[in-house]
Amino acid sequence: FKKSHETVGFSLLNIFYNFYETVDDCDGIALKKWQSKTFVSDISVSPEEIQAKFKSKVRNEIRRAIKEGITTKVFYAAELEKNDIIDNLDKAYIAMYQDKGQKTTSIAMRLRGIARAGRLSVSIAYLPDNSIASYHSYVIGDEVARLLHSVSVFREEPEKRKMIGWANRLLHFEDMCSFKMRGCLVYDWGGLSRDDNMSNITRFKEEFGGKEKNVYYCISLESKF
């Protein structure tokens, strides 16, 4: 794979990224280039081989989630433009940060722009009572699915909080399998940080056995206007 892109708003702004070298061939007028790091998982292999890379704790919690009756569903851009999932995800995203005492802004406009470009996927994990445990959002390229947001809908009950953790791990695995079926080869975990305040998130991502990669970005403005 060489690149995937995210198109936002009115298809005027493109974000290209490449896992091997700086992006020199992005279309339009290059506005900014930068480098970051991420984890990537190979999803070109069988589901069994994908799961074999996970730590045993993750595999056990996936099995427990299935045993408890937790279910998942993946939605793609055409569906997302016709339902209220983006709005509900946005509300859950804002509420999650408020529960942490942190400020954030709405992600709905950005997600709608990606959906209009046909590149958005949102997945949902449901607890046995059909309440929502977690959401994931992705930008989908030809070969790469890149995680944008992971939102847990926390509950006060200790048992449900535990189930939400299981549900989130199951959802990542089911997402990988869904994207594999659509022809994607790589699951990009949406970046990584070694900062202390992000250590729990980084450790969580590491549990799935992905490889650490440099990723190179280019933001360009369409020149067709």
Backbone bond lengths (Angstrom), bond angles and torsions (degrees), N, CA, C in turn:
res aa  C-N    CA-C-N  psi(-1)  N-CA   C-N-CA  omega(-1)  CA-C   N-CA-C  phi
1 F - - - 1.453 - - 1.513 109.71 -
2 K 1.309 118.68 147.75 1.452 122.15 -178.66 1.522 112.20 -114.75
3 K 1.318 117.12 -45.42 1.455 117.43 -176.59 1.514 110.13 -159.08
4 S 1.290 114.73 159.51 1.450 121.83 171.07 1.509 104.95 -137.95
5 H 1.308 117.77 162.30 1.445 116.75 -179.33 1.518 112.25 -141.23
6 E 1.284 114.30 154.33 1.450 123.42 178.21 1.519 107.15 -115.90
7 T 1.311 116.93 129.09 1.449 121.16 179.95 1.521 108.79 -113.94
8 V 1.309 116.81 124.41 1.456 122.03 -172.17 1.521 110.24 -116.99
9 G 1.332 115.25 148.48 1.460 120.55 174.55 1.514 111.70 69.88
10 F 1.327 117.46 -126.58 1.450 122.58 -175.19 1.526 111.75 -97.79
11 S 1.331 115.53 37.22 1.472 122.01 178.25 1.521 112.43 60.35
12 L 1.315 116.93 28.51 1.465 120.59 177.86 1.525 111.46 -98.95
13 L 1.338 115.81 -24.21 1.462 119.87 -174.75 1.521 109.10 -115.03
14 N 1.321 116.75 124.74 1.464 121.89 178.77 1.523 109.89 -116.95
15 I 1.325 115.61 143.08 1.458 121.24 171.93 1.521 107.22 -118.41
16 F 1.331 117.04 116.22 1.454 122.59 177.79 1.523 108.85 -102.97
17 Y 1.340 116.43 146.69 1.457 117.21 171.66 1.518 110.91 -144.63
18 N 1.324 114.54 154.30 1.446 122.80 -172.56 1.529 107.45 -142.37
19 F 1.330 116.96 139.31 1.459 120.33 -176.69 1.527 114.27 -90.59
20 Y 1.326 118.13 -2.88 1.452 119.53 -172.87 1.519 115.15 -121.58
21 E 1.306 117.65 -31.05 1.460 119.53 -175.87 1.515 109.33 -154.76
22 T 1.319 115.65 165.88 1.462 119.34 179.30 1.523 110.21 -60.60
23 V 1.321 115.39 147.24 1.459 120.82 -178.15 1.524 108.67 -83.43
24 D 1.318 116.41 108.88 1.469 120.78 -178.66 1.524 112.55 -107.80
25 D 1.347 116.42 -9.52 1.459 118.85 -173.34 1.521 112.64 -114.46
26 C 1.350 117.94 25.42 1.462 118.98 179.16 1.528 109.58 -69.92
27 D 1.323 115.75 139.26 1.458 121.30 -177.58 1.520 110.89 -70.05
28 G 1.321 116.74 153.93 1.455 120.98 174.67 1.518 112.68 84.05
29 I 1.318 115.47 -155.12 1.462 122.67 -176.33 1.527 109.00 -99.94
30 A 1.328 117.41 114.73 1.467 121.28 -179.21 1.532 109.83 -68.78
31 L 1.333 115.50 124.08 1.459 120.89 -179.96 1.526 112.30 -99.21
32 K 1.344 116.16 -35.48 1.464 119.58 -175.67 1.523 109.01 -158.97
33 K 1.347 116.15 142.19 1.458 121.85 173.69 1.521 108.64 -129.98
34 W 1.336 116.61 141.90 1.458 119.08 176.33 1.524 110.22 -157.63
35 Q 1.323 115.29 168.92 1.459 122.74 -177.26 1.519 109.54 -120.48
36 S 1.321 116.94 144.73 1.459 121.76 177.03 1.531 108.01 -144.99
37 K 1.328 116.69 -168.93 1.461 121.90 177.68 1.521 109.42 -131.02
38 T 1.331 115.50 154.10 1.450 120.57 177.58 1.524 108.90 -153.47
39 F 1.320 116.40 169.49 1.459 122.10 166.91 1.524 107.80 -101.32
40 V 1.330 117.29 142.77 1.461 120.99 174.38 1.525 109.01 -129.00
41 S 1.341 115.35 141.83 1.464 121.99 176.43 1.523 108.82 -114.83
42 D 1.318 116.01 136.95 1.465 122.50 177.57 1.525 108.36 -78.34
43 I 1.338 117.53 115.00 1.462 120.55 178.39 1.536 111.00 -112.41
44 S 1.329 116.18 18.82 1.465 120.10 176.34 1.525 111.17 -79.59
45 V 1.336 116.52 -13.63 1.464 122.03 -176.37 1.534 109.61 -91.85
46 S 1.322 117.24 -178.18 1.463 121.48 -178.20 1.526 110.16 -70.47
47 P 1.346 117.46 158.92 1.474 120.05 176.16 1.528 112.77 -55.40
48 E 1.336 116.38 -36.46 1.464 119.54 179.03 1.518 111.08 -65.55
49 E 1.334 116.40 -39.13 1.467 120.33 178.70 1.526 111.22 -71.74
50 I 1.326 117.19 -34.52 1.465 120.30 175.17 1.528 109.31 -60.15
51 Q 1.332 115.86 -49.55 1.462 120.52 -175.63 1.529 111.84 -69.54
52 A 1.321 117.39 -27.68 1.463 120.57 179.81 1.524 111.70 -62.12
53 K 1.333 118.15 -23.80 1.470 121.47 178.82 1.534 112.01 -76.95
54 F 1.348 117.27 -17.83 1.463 120.69 -177.79 1.526 110.09 -72.81
55 K 1.308 116.42 152.38 1.464 120.18 171.81 1.523 109.22 -66.21
56 S 1.329 116.34 153.99 1.469 120.72 -176.24 1.528 111.58 -58.34
57 K 1.326 117.77 -34.11 1.463 120.93 178.47 1.525 110.69 -60.29
58 V 1.311 116.74 -41.84 1.467 120.91 -179.90 1.521 109.99 -66.49
59 R 1.328 117.46 -46.24 1.468 120.38 179.58 1.527 110.88 -60.48
60 N 1.330 116.87 -39.77 1.466 120.68 179.30 1.527 111.29 -64.99
61 E 1.332 116.56 -40.85 1.461 119.64 -178.24 1.528 110.98 -72.20
62 I 1.318 117.66 -31.04 1.466 120.55 174.02 1.524 109.94 -64.62
63 R 1.316 116.60 -45.21 1.472 119.87 177.56 1.519 111.09 -62.22
64 R 1.335 116.72 -39.86 1.463 120.14 179.36 1.527 110.98 -65.29
65 A 1.323 116.97 -40.19 1.464 120.75 178.69 1.524 110.87 -60.26
66 I 1.330 116.53 -45.14 1.460 120.70 179.19 1.527 110.30 -63.53
67 K 1.328 116.94 -43.31 1.469 121.61 -179.92 1.525 111.52 -61.67
68 E 1.341 117.30 -35.83 1.463 121.13 -177.80 1.529 112.25 -79.87
69 G 1.321 117.46 -5.55 1.459 119.99 177.93 1.514 114.92 90.33
70 I 1.330 117.56 18.44 1.464 121.41 175.48 1.526 108.25 -73.95
71 T 1.330 116.51 135.78 1.468 121.71 -177.94 1.524 109.87 -124.53
72 T 1.325 115.54 164.05 1.467 120.86 -179.03 1.523 109.71 -137.49
73 K 1.331 115.32 158.55 1.459 121.06 173.84 1.519 108.70 -148.91
74 V 1.333 115.76 140.21 1.462 122.18 179.59 1.528 108.53 -111.72
75 F 1.328 116.06 129.99 1.460 122.35 179.53 1.528 108.97 -113.95
76 Y 1.336 115.74 144.23 1.451 121.01 179.09 1.527 110.82 -114.58
77 A 1.325 115.49 174.29 1.465 122.00 -166.58 1.519 114.10 -52.58
78 A 1.331 118.02 -44.55 1.465 120.08 -176.28 1.519 111.44 -59.90
79 E 1.343 117.24 -39.53 1.465 121.28 177.80 1.522 111.15 -71.39
80 L 1.326 116.18 -39.52 1.457 120.70 -172.89 1.524 112.79 -68.49
81 E 1.320 117.08 -21.94 1.460 120.10 177.24 1.532 111.92 -78.23
82 K 1.344 116.61 -10.23 1.461 120.45 -174.68 1.528 113.55 -112.45
83 N 1.331 118.43 -6.01 1.460 119.94 -177.88 1.526 110.22 -125.27
84 D 1.329 116.30 -174.05 1.477 120.44 -175.28 1.524 112.28 -104.20
85 I 1.323 117.65 19.72 1.467 120.56 -176.23 1.524 111.26 -64.67
86 I 1.322 118.40 -40.73 1.470 120.08 -179.96 1.527 110.06 -61.42
87 D 1.327 118.10 -43.59 1.466 121.03 178.63 1.521 111.29 -63.31
88 N 1.330 117.10 -41.96 1.468 120.28 -179.58 1.522 111.41 -68.02
89 L 1.328 117.19 -38.73 1.466 121.23 175.26 1.520 109.98 -62.20
90 D 1.310 116.49 -44.12 1.466 121.18 -179.50 1.530 110.90 -59.63
91 K 1.331 117.12 -44.00 1.467 121.14 178.49 1.519 111.28 -63.32
92 A 1.328 116.50 -42.46 1.467 120.26 179.15 1.522 111.20 -66.37
93 Y 1.327 117.49 -36.86 1.461 122.86 178.83 1.535 110.21 -62.97
94 I 1.323 116.38 -47.95 1.470 120.60 179.35 1.520 110.62 -64.45
95 A 1.341 117.35 -42.64 1.473 121.39 -179.79 1.526 111.26 -63.56
96 M 1.337 117.35 -37.23 1.466 120.71 179.66 1.528 110.55 -61.05
97 Y 1.323 116.74 -44.42 1.461 119.81 179.39 1.523 111.74 -70.46
98 Q 1.320 117.41 -35.79 1.467 120.00 176.46 1.516 111.03 -63.08
99 D 1.339 117.07 -39.64 1.472 121.06 177.67 1.521 111.25 -61.60
100 K 1.338 116.44 -29.24 1.466 121.35 178.65 1.530 111.96 -86.63
101 G 1.323 116.54 -2.69 1.459 120.42 -177.59 1.511 113.20 74.77
102 Q 1.342 116.71 24.63 1.465 121.66 -178.33 1.525 110.36 -115.28
103 K 1.325 115.73 151.79 1.458 120.76 177.86 1.527 109.58 -91.37
104 T 1.320 115.36 148.15 1.454 120.53 174.54 1.517 108.39 -153.07
105 T 1.311 116.81 176.11 1.461 121.30 179.47 1.529 109.59 -123.94
106 S 1.305 116.53 163.70 1.458 122.40 -178.89 1.531 110.63 -62.11
107 I 1.334 115.44 142.72 1.465 121.58 176.60 1.532 110.98 -108.21
108 A 1.337 116.93 1.48 1.465 120.68 -171.94 1.528 112.65 -62.24
109 M 1.332 117.83 -43.17 1.459 120.13 -176.86 1.526 110.77 -63.98
110 R 1.326 116.11 -43.03 1.466 119.83 179.14 1.529 110.43 -61.84
111 L 1.346 116.96 -44.65 1.456 119.93 -178.17 1.523 111.55 -65.76
112 R 1.317 116.94 -38.12 1.474 119.10 177.88 1.530 111.31 -64.60
113 G 1.332 116.52 -36.84 1.457 119.66 176.97 1.513 111.71 -63.06
114 I 1.327 116.93 -41.55 1.466 120.68 179.11 1.528 109.98 -68.45
115 A 1.344 116.47 -37.40 1.471 120.21 177.56 1.522 110.79 -63.47
116 R 1.340 117.35 -41.65 1.463 120.03 179.53 1.524 111.51 -62.04
117 A 1.327 115.80 -30.80 1.468 120.19 177.79 1.527 111.96 -80.69
118 G 1.349 117.06 -2.10 1.459 120.88 179.26 1.500 114.57 76.71
119 R 1.359 116.80 19.31 1.470 120.62 -172.86 1.530 114.02 -113.13
120 L 1.324 118.70 4.79 1.466 120.71 -173.30 1.526 111.69 -98.49
121 S 1.320 114.91 141.87 1.467 121.92 167.74 1.527 108.07 -133.67
122 V 1.327 116.24 140.69 1.462 122.54 173.17 1.524 107.66 -129.30
123 S 1.305 116.42 131.47 1.465 120.72 177.47 1.521 109.33 -117.66
124 I 1.331 115.20 152.79 1.462 121.60 -176.29 1.520 108.96 -134.80
125 A 1.346 116.16 138.08 1.468 122.57 171.46 1.520 108.21 -106.57
126 Y 1.336 115.95 133.73 1.461 122.34 -177.94 1.525 110.13 -114.48
127 L 1.330 116.42 134.72 1.456 121.53 174.05 1.530 109.10 -73.37
128 P 1.342 117.96 167.83 1.473 119.90 -178.00 1.530 114.12 -57.21
129 D 1.341 118.40 -27.00 1.468 120.32 177.71 1.527 112.07 -84.87
130 N 1.350 116.81 8.57 1.463 125.29 178.39 1.523 113.58 74.50
131 S 1.327 118.34 7.72 1.459 120.35 172.57 1.529 108.57 -77.24
132 I 1.329 116.28 155.16 1.469 120.89 -175.87 1.519 110.94 -83.32
133 A 1.323 115.70 130.66 1.460 121.60 178.55 1.526 111.53 -96.68
134 S 1.326 117.02 -39.99 1.468 119.40 -177.36 1.522 111.21 -161.69
135 Y 1.338 113.31 155.94 1.454 122.94 174.69 1.526 108.85 -121.83
136 H 1.328 116.61 147.51 1.465 122.94 166.72 1.517 107.85 -128.25
137 S 1.330 116.96 143.20 1.463 120.32 171.76 1.520 108.92 -123.60
138 Y 1.340 115.18 149.34 1.463 121.83 -175.12 1.513 110.51 -141.44
139 V 1.322 115.69 152.47 1.462 121.47 163.15 1.528 106.02 -104.29
140 I 1.341 115.59 129.72 1.452 121.31 -172.07 1.524 110.17 -108.34
141 G 1.324 116.30 120.14 1.451 121.62 174.48 1.518 110.32 -97.67
142 D 1.304 117.02 -171.74 1.463 120.64 179.24 1.524 111.63 -67.18
143 E 1.322 117.16 -34.81 1.462 120.99 -177.01 1.525 112.98 -127.75
144 V 1.319 117.41 -10.80 1.463 121.62 -173.98 1.521 110.92 -125.12
145 A 1.333 116.53 133.05 1.460 122.41 170.38 1.528 106.95 -109.31
146 R 1.338 116.66 119.72 1.464 121.22 -175.36 1.519 110.12 -110.98
147 L 1.332 116.19 124.63 1.456 122.02 178.10 1.524 110.73 -67.91
148 L 1.327 115.58 129.18 1.459 121.16 176.31 1.523 111.45 -102.23
149 H 1.335 117.26 -50.58 1.462 121.73 -175.72 1.529 110.05 -138.95
150 S 1.311 115.96 143.38 1.457 123.00 170.75 1.526 106.85 -129.07
151 V 1.327 116.03 115.83 1.468 121.20 -171.58 1.520 109.05 -124.01
152 S 1.322 117.23 119.43 1.460 122.19 175.38 1.518 109.40 -98.15
153 V 1.336 115.45 137.60 1.468 121.59 177.97 1.522 106.47 -98.51
154 F 1.332 116.52 92.72 1.453 120.76 -170.56 1.523 112.19 -74.61
155 R 1.328 114.91 148.27 1.463 122.94 176.53 1.521 108.34 -120.37
156 E 1.335 115.97 159.37 1.463 120.71 178.76 1.522 112.13 -77.28
157 E 1.353 117.08 -31.45 1.458 119.81 -176.13 1.526 110.65 -67.18
158 P 1.342 118.45 125.92 1.467 121.57 -177.29 1.524 113.07 -55.12
159 E 1.329 118.15 -40.52 1.453 120.36 -177.75 1.528 111.54 -65.86
160 K 1.325 116.48 -39.41 1.464 119.29 178.80 1.523 111.20 -69.92
161 R 1.325 117.03 -34.82 1.461 119.55 177.66 1.529 110.02 -61.81
162 K 1.339 115.65 -39.14 1.459 120.39 178.28 1.533 110.25 -65.13
163 M 1.328 116.05 -42.71 1.463 120.55 -179.34 1.525 111.43 -65.09
164 I 1.321 117.40 -32.95 1.463 120.65 178.76 1.527 110.45 -64.27
165 G 1.333 116.45 -37.83 1.467 120.00 175.32 1.520 111.61 -62.14
166 W 1.332 117.07 -43.51 1.464 120.43 177.35 1.528 110.07 -63.11
167 A 1.346 115.47 -44.10 1.462 120.90 -177.68 1.532 111.17 -60.58
168 N 1.313 116.80 -40.05 1.463 120.31 -177.63 1.524 111.06 -65.22
169 R 1.328 117.04 -39.90 1.461 120.32 178.37 1.532 110.73 -68.13
170 L 1.327 116.52 -42.32 1.462 119.31 176.61 1.524 110.41 -60.54
171 L 1.334 117.14 -40.96 1.459 120.88 -177.45 1.522 111.23 -62.40
172 H 1.325 117.62 -41.86 1.469 119.66 177.73 1.536 110.44 -59.56
173 F 1.329 116.99 -44.25 1.459 120.16 -179.46 1.519 111.24 -64.99
174 E 1.336 117.17 -45.50 1.466 119.86 -179.61 1.530 110.90 -65.54
175 D 1.329 117.31 -34.53 1.472 120.43 175.04 1.522 110.36 -60.57
176 M 1.330 116.11 -47.11 1.467 120.03 179.15 1.523 111.01 -55.84
177 C 1.329 116.03 -44.73 1.462 120.18 -178.20 1.527 111.15 -66.03
178 S 1.323 116.96 -39.35 1.466 120.87 179.08 1.525 111.10 -64.91
179 F 1.335 116.35 -44.86 1.468 119.85 -179.55 1.522 110.82 -67.55
180 K 1.321 116.80 -35.39 1.464 120.37 175.85 1.527 109.82 -59.08
181 M 1.339 116.61 -43.53 1.458 120.83 -179.10 1.527 111.56 -63.67
182 R 1.313 117.22 -25.93 1.468 121.45 179.01 1.530 112.53 -87.38
183 G 1.327 117.19 -0.45 1.457 120.65 175.76 1.514 115.30 102.91
184 C 1.338 118.00 0.32 1.466 119.39 176.66 1.524 110.04 -70.27
185 L 1.317 115.17 147.71 1.459 121.80 -179.42 1.522 112.75 -108.27
186 V 1.334 116.23 -21.80 1.464 121.47 -171.44 1.524 110.48 -134.08
187 Y 1.325 115.19 136.32 1.460 122.92 174.11 1.528 106.61 -108.49
188 D 1.319 115.95 112.52 1.466 123.15 -178.14 1.528 108.34 -96.63
189 W 1.330 115.75 123.92 1.470 121.13 -173.66 1.527 113.74 -78.94
190 G 1.317 118.14 9.71 1.462 120.28 171.22 1.506 115.20 79.36
191 G 1.319 117.13 22.04 1.461 120.51 177.30 1.515 112.70 104.40
192 L 1.321 115.10 165.12 1.464 121.25 175.31 1.517 108.66 -146.51
193 S 1.305 114.56 152.48 1.461 120.76 178.81 1.517 109.34 -136.25
194 R 1.333 116.60 140.02 1.460 121.52 176.51 1.535 111.18 -97.12
195 D 1.331 118.00 7.74 1.456 120.70 176.51 1.523 109.78 -65.35
196 D 1.322 116.77 146.40 1.457 121.25 -177.27 1.524 112.33 -58.31
197 N 1.334 117.34 -38.13 1.463 119.91 -176.42 1.533 112.46 -73.94
198 M 1.337 117.18 -7.60 1.465 121.16 177.82 1.527 111.83 -112.87
199 S 1.319 117.10 8.14 1.465 120.52 -172.02 1.524 112.68 -63.46
200 N 1.336 118.15 -37.64 1.463 120.16 -179.84 1.524 111.59 -64.39
201 I 1.335 116.79 -40.87 1.468 120.72 179.05 1.518 110.31 -66.37
202 T 1.339 116.82 -42.46 1.466 120.32 179.96 1.516 110.94 -64.03
203 R 1.341 117.48 -42.66 1.469 120.63 178.15 1.527 110.92 -61.90
204 F 1.339 116.30 -40.63 1.463 120.48 177.94 1.526 110.12 -58.31
205 K 1.318 117.62 -48.52 1.464 121.11 -179.15 1.529 111.40 -63.50
206 E 1.330 116.77 -37.52 1.464 120.65 -179.38 1.526 112.07 -62.61
207 E 1.351 116.74 -27.53 1.467 120.96 -178.27 1.527 112.74 -62.06
208 F 1.333 117.42 -19.12 1.459 121.10 -177.45 1.530 112.86 -92.68
209 G 1.327 116.90 2.23 1.455 120.84 169.47 1.514 116.41 77.07
210 G 1.334 117.88 19.23 1.456 119.81 178.40 1.519 112.27 -72.23
211 K 1.326 115.96 162.89 1.457 121.47 178.11 1.522 110.04 -94.71
212 E 1.313 116.05 142.42 1.463 120.76 177.06 1.531 109.26 -78.69
213 K 1.333 115.69 130.61 1.458 120.80 -178.32 1.520 110.56 -134.73
214 N 1.330 114.96 148.49 1.464 119.21 164.94 1.518 108.09 -74.03
215 V 1.316 116.75 146.47 1.454 120.55 175.36 1.522 107.72 -133.59
216 Y 1.315 116.20 135.57 1.456 122.46 -175.21 1.527 109.28 -114.52
217 Y 1.319 116.12 131.59 1.458 121.96 -175.12 1.524 111.56 -114.94
218 C 1.323 114.49 152.93 1.449 121.70 170.15 1.523 108.19 -143.10
219 I 1.320 117.18 122.85 1.466 121.68 172.72 1.523 107.57 -96.99
220 S 1.325 115.94 125.99 1.453 119.83 -179.36 1.520 110.78 -128.87
221 L 1.296 115.77 153.31 1.450 123.26 177.21 1.519 108.16 -105.51
222 E 1.341 115.81 131.83 1.463 119.65 179.15 1.525 110.09 -57.57
223 S 1.317 116.65 139.26 1.466 120.70 -179.59 1.518 112.25 -97.93
224 K 1.332 117.32 4.79 1.470 121.52 -175.31 1.523 111.51 -93.09
225 F 1.298 117.80 60.36 1.469 121.58 174.57 1.509 109.54 -157.26
